[in-house]
Amino acid sequence: MTRKRKPTEKCRDRKLANPGNALRAAPLLFSVPFVLRSLHNQISGLQSQVGILLERLHTESSESKVLAKFSNQVLQIAISLDKLADGLSGLHGSSVPPFSNELSSIHEDVIDTEETDDQEGSIQGMVLSSGELRNYASLKPSRLSGKKSFLGVESINPSIGLACTRMASNVDRFMSYKIYDICPDDWDIAQKLILNGCDPLPRRRCFSRTPLRYTKPFPVNSSLWRGFFKCASCFDLSKRGWEVQEKESTTAEFTIDEVLRLKPGEIRIGLDFSPTTGTFAALMRERNVTIASATLNLGAPFNEVIALRGLLPLYVSVGSRLPFFDNTLDIIHSTMFLDGWIGIELLQFVLFDWDWILRPKGILWVDRFFCKKDDMKLYLEEFSRLGYRKLLWRVVPKTDKLEDELFFSAVLEKPVRG
């Protein structure tokens, strides 16, 4: 005959069947602080060893499938350690000291390090758990505890893009490096993250690599129009464009002098938001106007070439808020970038961002915006809704293709608002 167990025995068995419950029952037999400190020391040592091993595996050049499989196994161990550490922290609050080491590591709930673009846009619930990322994202209090700095705050909360949480594996790869060592050559990962909305990226504590065949810069008077070995055949660095007046019926392009005459002496600083090598900025510099060129390296080293020409590259995507204060720029120019691919809602956010940083009476130069003829009315309505004064306005057929497309160019003046 089977003995009927008492409720207290059932409860005890449930506790012992679950290690977490067993740990919670530990106060009955052991001193909780002693147990947690002992486990913490062991886990901390294991994390340091696994972190070093992961770093070595990360820097290996071998593409062996065996090495890749072993790397994933180590990664799973790191994940288990982190989960155990988190569990211990939850058991006894602050009695467990925080885990830290000098190596950034990769450990997460999703191990696949080669996410597709579709996956990155749709994965939900990922947790960014790189040790270095947590170090970066934690509050940074001022040295005078409890007192505000000259910024008016007691601590700094570092920035990171919200969409980074949907790209956990690549973010953790980006944050995998040895502190005070040379950063990995991973600009392509960084740009992929930015283009998918992980912007701003977290800062890193590793040194940038010196470019191959680095030489000292050329003087400005010779660098503006010099050819460079990196992409001399695919980048036209001549002065063609924006200088020669064309027939209004055949081109949508205005000249720089034509635009500057609209505001004589008033255009000093501005932004060019275009896939560019800096030619527009170079032409404006010759006219004593300082232009920052905002572009990504889309298939070519745009930013490097802009810098080699002695100009200012701004590495931002179309999904980012521009890093300028309100009502500060005299001119914003954009060419061959915002066109029929862009959705209306995204266009609205971009235009309002430009409106914020453009000063009253400043100029918005929309240069050769193109789209299907049937869509042009829709886009023109969006530009008109800004309420800007039309200084120059032109719509002409786009004749370089047989498709039914139109070019639109305009120079618009921002109004003074009450």
C-alpha positions as CSV (number, residue, x, y, z in Angstrom):
1,M,0.0,0.0,0.0
2,T,1.4,3.4,-1.1
3,R,1.9,5.9,1.7
4,K,0.1,9.1,1.1
5,R,2.6,12.0,1.2
6,K,2.0,15.0,3.4
7,P,1.6,18.4,1.7
8,T,4.9,19.5,3.2
9,E,6.8,16.6,1.6
10,K,5.3,17.5,-1.8
11,C,6.4,21.1,-1.4
12,R,9.9,19.9,-0.5
13,D,10.2,17.6,-3.5
14,R,9.1,20.4,-5.9
15,K,11.8,22.6,-4.4
16,L,14.5,20.0,-4.9
17,A,13.4,19.2,-8.4
18,N,14.0,22.7,-9.5
19,P,17.6,24.1,-8.9
20,G,16.2,27.6,-8.6
21,N,13.8,26.5,-5.9
22,A,16.6,24.7,-4.2
23,L,18.7,27.8,-4.1
24,R,15.7,29.7,-2.7
25,A,15.5,27.1,0.0
26,A,19.2,27.5,0.8
27,P,18.6,29.9,3.8
28,L,17.2,26.9,5.7
29,L,20.6,25.2,5.6
30,F,23.3,27.7,4.7
31,S,24.1,31.4,5.1
32,V,22.7,33.0,2.0
33,P,25.4,35.7,1.6
34,F,28.1,33.0,1.9
35,V,26.5,30.8,-0.7
36,L,26.0,33.6,-3.2
37,R,29.4,35.0,-2.7
38,S,30.9,31.6,-3.3
39,L,28.9,31.0,-6.4
40,H,29.6,34.5,-7.6
41,N,33.4,34.0,-7.3
42,Q,33.2,30.8,-9.3
43,I,30.9,32.2,-12.0
44,S,33.1,35.4,-12.3
45,G,36.2,33.2,-12.8
46,L,34.4,31.1,-15.4
47,Q,33.1,34.2,-17.2
48,S,36.6,35.7,-17.4
49,Q,38.0,32.4,-18.9
50,V,35.1,32.1,-21.4
51,G,35.5,35.8,-22.3
52,I,39.2,35.3,-23.1
53,L,38.4,32.2,-25.1
54,L,35.7,33.9,-27.1
55,E,38.0,36.8,-27.9
56,R,40.6,34.4,-29.2
57,L,38.0,32.6,-31.3
58,H,36.7,35.9,-32.6
59,T,40.1,36.9,-33.9
60,E,40.9,33.6,-35.5
61,S,41.2,33.7,-39.3
62,S,40.3,30.1,-39.8
63,E,37.0,29.3,-41.5
64,S,36.9,25.7,-40.3
65,K,33.4,24.3,-39.6
66,V,34.8,22.5,-36.6
67,L,36.1,25.8,-35.2
68,A,32.7,27.5,-35.9
69,K,30.9,24.7,-34.1
70,F,33.2,24.8,-31.1
71,S,32.8,28.6,-31.0
72,N,29.0,28.2,-30.8
73,Q,29.3,25.7,-28.0
74,V,31.5,28.1,-26.0
75,L,28.9,30.8,-26.7
76,Q,26.2,28.6,-25.3
77,I,28.2,28.1,-22.1
78,A,28.6,31.9,-21.9
79,I,24.9,32.3,-22.2
80,S,24.2,29.8,-19.5
81,L,26.6,31.6,-17.2
82,D,25.0,34.9,-17.8
83,K,21.5,33.5,-17.1
84,L,22.8,31.9,-13.9
85,A,24.4,35.2,-12.8
86,D,21.1,37.0,-13.5
87,G,19.2,34.4,-11.5
88,L,21.5,34.8,-8.5
89,S,21.3,38.6,-8.7
90,G,17.5,38.3,-8.5
91,L,17.7,36.0,-5.5
92,H,19.4,38.4,-3.2
93,G,19.3,41.8,-4.7
94,S,22.5,43.8,-4.2
95,S,24.4,41.2,-2.2
96,V,25.9,39.9,-5.5
97,P,28.4,42.3,-6.8
98,P,28.2,43.2,-10.5
99,F,30.1,41.1,-13.1
100,S,32.8,42.9,-15.0
101,N,36.0,42.2,-16.8
102,E,38.3,43.9,-19.3
103,L,37.1,41.9,-22.3
104,S,33.9,42.5,-24.2
105,S,32.1,39.2,-24.9
106,I,29.3,37.8,-27.0
107,H,26.5,36.1,-25.3
108,E,22.8,36.3,-26.1
109,D,19.6,34.3,-26.4
110,V,19.9,34.1,-30.2
111,I,23.3,32.7,-31.4
112,D,23.0,33.0,-35.2
113,T,25.6,35.7,-36.1
114,E,24.5,35.9,-39.8
115,E,21.0,37.4,-39.6
116,T,19.4,38.4,-42.8
117,D,18.0,41.9,-43.4
118,D,14.5,40.5,-43.1
119,Q,15.3,38.8,-39.8
120,E,16.9,41.9,-38.4
121,G,13.8,44.0,-39.1
122,S,11.4,41.5,-37.5
123,I,13.0,39.8,-34.6
124,Q,11.3,40.8,-31.3
125,G,12.3,40.3,-27.7
126,M,16.1,40.0,-28.1
127,V,18.2,41.1,-25.2
128,L,21.5,42.8,-25.8
129,S,23.8,41.1,-23.3
130,S,27.4,41.9,-24.4
131,G,29.3,42.8,-21.3
132,E,30.9,45.8,-22.8
133,L,27.6,47.0,-24.1
134,R,26.2,46.9,-20.6
135,N,29.2,48.8,-19.4
136,Y,28.6,51.5,-22.0
137,A,24.8,51.7,-21.4
138,S,25.0,52.0,-17.6
139,L,24.4,55.4,-16.0
140,K,27.7,57.4,-15.7
141,P,27.4,59.5,-12.5
142,S,29.5,62.6,-11.9
143,R,32.5,62.3,-9.5
144,L,30.7,64.6,-7.0
145,S,28.0,62.1,-5.8
146,G,24.6,63.6,-5.5
147,K,25.6,66.9,-7.2
148,K,24.7,68.1,-10.6
149,S,27.4,68.9,-13.1
150,F,27.5,72.1,-15.2
151,L,25.2,70.2,-17.6
152,G,22.5,70.3,-15.0
153,V,22.4,66.5,-14.4
154,E,23.8,64.2,-11.8
155,S,24.7,61.4,-14.3
156,I,25.0,60.8,-18.1
157,N,22.7,58.2,-19.8
158,P,24.7,57.1,-22.9
159,S,22.7,56.9,-26.2
160,I,21.9,53.8,-28.3
161,G,19.4,53.3,-31.0
162,L,16.1,51.6,-30.1
163,A,16.3,49.3,-33.2
164,C,19.6,47.9,-31.9
165,T,17.5,45.5,-29.7
166,R,16.2,43.8,-32.9
167,M,19.8,43.1,-34.1
168,A,21.3,41.6,-31.0
169,S,23.8,39.3,-32.6
170,N,25.4,42.0,-34.9
171,V,25.4,44.5,-32.1
172,D,27.2,42.1,-29.8
173,R,29.7,41.3,-32.6
174,F,30.2,45.1,-33.0
175,M,30.9,45.3,-29.2
176,S,33.3,42.3,-29.2
177,Y,36.9,43.6,-28.8
178,K,39.7,44.0,-26.3
179,I,39.7,47.3,-24.5
180,Y,42.6,49.6,-25.4
181,D,43.5,47.4,-28.4
182,I,42.9,48.0,-32.1
183,C,39.2,47.8,-33.1
184,P,38.2,45.0,-35.5
185,D,37.9,45.9,-39.2
186,D,34.1,45.8,-39.1
187,W,32.9,49.0,-40.7
188,D,30.5,46.9,-42.9
189,I,28.8,45.6,-39.8
190,A,28.5,49.1,-38.4
191,Q,26.9,50.5,-41.6
192,K,24.5,47.5,-41.8
193,L,23.4,48.3,-38.2
194,I,23.0,52.0,-39.0
195,L,21.0,51.4,-42.2
196,N,18.6,49.1,-40.2
197,G,18.0,51.7,-37.6
198,C,20.6,50.9,-34.9
199,D,21.6,54.5,-34.7
200,P,23.3,56.0,-32.8
201,L,25.7,53.0,-32.4
202,P,27.3,52.6,-28.9
203,R,30.7,54.1,-28.4
204,R,33.6,51.7,-28.2
205,R,36.8,51.6,-26.1
206,C,39.2,50.4,-28.8
207,F,41.5,52.3,-31.2
208,S,40.7,53.0,-34.9
209,R,43.0,51.4,-37.5
210,T,45.3,53.5,-39.6
211,P,44.3,53.2,-43.3
212,L,46.6,51.3,-45.6
213,R,49.1,53.5,-47.5
214,Y,48.2,56.5,-45.4
215,T,50.0,59.7,-46.4
216,K,49.8,63.2,-45.0
217,P,46.9,65.4,-46.4
218,F,47.4,67.6,-49.5
219,P,47.0,71.3,-49.1
220,V,43.4,72.5,-49.5
221,N,44.1,74.4,-52.7
222,S,45.3,71.2,-54.4
223,S,43.1,68.6,-52.7
224,L,39.7,70.0,-53.7
225,W,40.0,68.8,-57.3
226,R,42.7,66.1,-57.1
227,G,42.1,62.5,-58.3
228,F,42.6,59.7,-55.8
229,F,43.7,56.1,-56.3
230,K,40.9,54.6,-54.4
231,C,38.2,55.2,-57.0
232,A,39.6,57.5,-59.6
233,S,37.7,55.9,-62.4
234,C,34.2,55.9,-60.8
235,F,34.2,59.3,-59.2
236,D,34.1,62.4,-61.4
237,L,35.9,65.1,-59.4
238,S,35.8,67.7,-62.2
239,K,34.1,71.0,-61.8
240,R,31.2,70.0,-64.1
241,G,27.8,70.6,-62.7
242,W,26.1,73.5,-60.9
243,E,28.2,76.0,-62.9
244,V,26.9,76.2,-66.5
245,Q,23.5,77.7,-67.2
246,E,21.3,75.3,-69.2
247,K,18.0,75.7,-71.0
248,E,15.1,75.6,-68.5
249,S,13.1,73.4,-70.8
250,T,15.7,70.6,-70.9
251,T,17.3,70.5,-67.4
252,A,16.1,70.7,-63.8
253,E,19.5,71.9,-62.6
254,F,20.1,75.4,-61.2
255,T,23.6,76.8,-60.9
256,I,25.2,77.6,-57.6
257,D,25.7,81.3,-58.6
258,E,22.0,81.5,-59.6
259,V,21.0,80.3,-56.1
260,L,23.5,82.4,-54.2
261,R,22.3,85.6,-55.9
262,L,18.9,85.0,-54.3
263,K,20.6,85.7,-50.9
264,P,23.7,87.8,-51.5
265,G,26.1,87.5,-48.5
266,E,23.7,85.5,-46.4
267,I,24.7,81.9,-47.2
268,R,27.6,80.9,-45.0
269,I,27.1,77.4,-43.6
270,G,24.9,74.5,-44.7
271,L,24.4,70.8,-45.4
272,D,24.5,68.6,-48.5
273,F,22.4,65.5,-48.0
274,S,23.3,63.4,-51.1
275,P,25.3,60.4,-52.3
276,T,28.4,62.5,-52.9
277,T,32.1,62.8,-53.1
278,G,32.0,66.4,-52.0
279,T,31.9,68.2,-55.3
280,F,29.0,70.4,-54.3
281,A,30.8,71.3,-51.0
282,A,34.0,72.0,-52.9
283,L,32.3,74.4,-55.3
284,M,30.6,76.1,-52.3
285,R,33.9,76.4,-50.5
286,E,35.4,78.3,-53.4
287,R,32.6,80.8,-52.7
288,N,33.3,81.0,-49.0
289,V,30.4,78.7,-47.9
290,T,31.1,75.9,-45.5
291,I,29.1,72.7,-46.3
292,A,29.0,69.4,-44.4
293,S,28.4,66.5,-46.7
294,A,26.0,63.8,-45.3
295,T,26.4,60.4,-46.9
296,L,27.1,56.7,-46.3
297,N,29.6,54.5,-48.0
298,L,27.1,52.9,-50.4
299,G,29.3,50.7,-52.6
300,A,32.2,53.1,-52.6
301,P,34.3,55.1,-50.1
302,F,32.4,58.3,-50.3
303,N,33.4,59.6,-46.8
304,E,37.1,58.9,-47.2
305,V,37.2,60.8,-50.5
306,I,35.3,63.8,-49.0
307,A,37.8,63.9,-46.2
308,L,40.8,63.5,-48.6
309,R,39.5,66.6,-50.4
310,G,39.8,68.6,-47.2
311,L,36.0,68.7,-46.7
312,L,33.7,67.7,-43.9
313,P,32.0,64.3,-44.2
314,L,28.9,63.6,-42.0
315,Y,28.3,59.8,-41.6
316,V,24.6,59.5,-41.1
317,S,21.7,57.6,-42.6
318,V,18.3,58.9,-43.9
319,G,16.7,57.4,-40.8
320,S,18.7,59.5,-38.3
321,R,18.0,62.9,-36.8
322,L,20.6,65.3,-37.9
323,P,23.1,66.5,-35.3
324,F,22.5,70.2,-35.7
325,F,20.8,72.7,-33.3
326,D,17.5,74.4,-34.3
327,N,17.5,77.3,-36.7
328,T,21.2,77.3,-37.4
329,L,21.9,76.4,-41.1
330,D,21.6,78.9,-44.0
331,I,21.1,76.3,-46.7
332,I,20.2,72.6,-47.1
333,H,20.9,70.9,-50.5
334,S,19.9,67.4,-51.6
335,T,20.3,65.9,-55.0
336,M,19.7,62.4,-56.6
337,F,18.8,61.0,-53.2
338,L,15.3,61.7,-52.1
339,D,13.2,60.5,-55.0
340,G,10.4,58.1,-55.9
341,W,11.7,55.3,-53.7
342,I,10.9,57.2,-50.5
343,G,7.5,56.7,-48.7
344,I,5.4,59.8,-47.8
345,E,5.7,59.3,-44.0
346,L,9.5,59.0,-44.1
347,L,9.7,62.0,-46.4
348,Q,7.6,64.0,-44.0
349,F,9.9,63.2,-41.0
350,V,13.0,64.1,-43.2
351,L,11.5,67.4,-44.3
352,F,10.5,68.4,-40.8
353,D,14.0,67.5,-39.5
354,W,15.5,69.8,-42.2
355,D,13.0,72.5,-41.2
356,W,14.1,72.3,-37.6
357,I,17.8,73.0,-38.4
358,L,17.2,75.5,-41.2
359,R,17.1,79.1,-40.0
360,P,14.3,81.5,-40.8
361,K,14.7,82.8,-44.3
362,G,17.1,80.0,-45.0
363,I,17.1,78.1,-48.3
364,L,16.0,74.5,-49.0
365,W,17.4,73.5,-52.4
366,V,15.7,70.3,-53.7
367,D,17.9,69.3,-56.7
368,R,16.6,66.9,-59.3
369,F,14.1,65.0,-57.3
370,F,12.7,62.4,-59.7
371,C,9.8,60.0,-59.7
372,K,7.0,58.5,-62.0
373,K,4.9,61.1,-63.6
374,D,1.8,59.8,-61.9
375,D,3.4,60.2,-58.5
376,M,4.8,63.7,-58.9
377,K,1.7,65.5,-57.8
378,L,1.7,63.5,-54.5
379,Y,5.3,64.5,-53.8
380,L,4.9,68.2,-54.8
381,E,2.0,68.4,-52.3
382,E,4.3,67.4,-49.5
383,F,6.9,70.0,-50.4
384,S,4.1,72.6,-50.7
385,R,2.7,71.7,-47.3
386,L,5.9,73.1,-45.7
387,G,4.6,76.6,-46.5
388,Y,7.9,77.8,-47.9
389,R,8.1,80.6,-50.4
390,K,9.0,79.4,-53.9
391,L,12.1,81.2,-55.2
392,L,12.8,78.8,-58.0
393,W,10.6,75.9,-59.2
394,R,11.0,73.7,-62.2
395,V,9.5,70.4,-63.4
396,V,10.9,68.8,-66.6
397,P,10.9,65.4,-68.3
398,K,13.6,62.9,-67.3
399,T,15.0,61.9,-70.6
400,D,17.9,59.6,-69.7
401,K,15.4,56.6,-69.6
402,L,12.5,55.6,-71.7
403,E,10.3,55.3,-68.6
404,D,7.6,58.0,-67.9
405,E,9.5,60.0,-65.2
406,L,9.9,63.6,-64.3
407,F,12.6,65.8,-62.6
408,F,11.6,68.3,-60.0
409,S,13.9,71.0,-58.6
410,A,13.1,73.9,-56.3
411,V,14.7,76.6,-54.2
412,L,12.5,77.3,-51.2
413,E,12.7,79.9,-48.5
414,K,11.7,79.0,-44.9
415,P,9.2,81.4,-43.5
416,V,9.4,83.4,-40.2
417,R,6.9,81.8,-37.8
418,G,5.4,83.4,-34.8
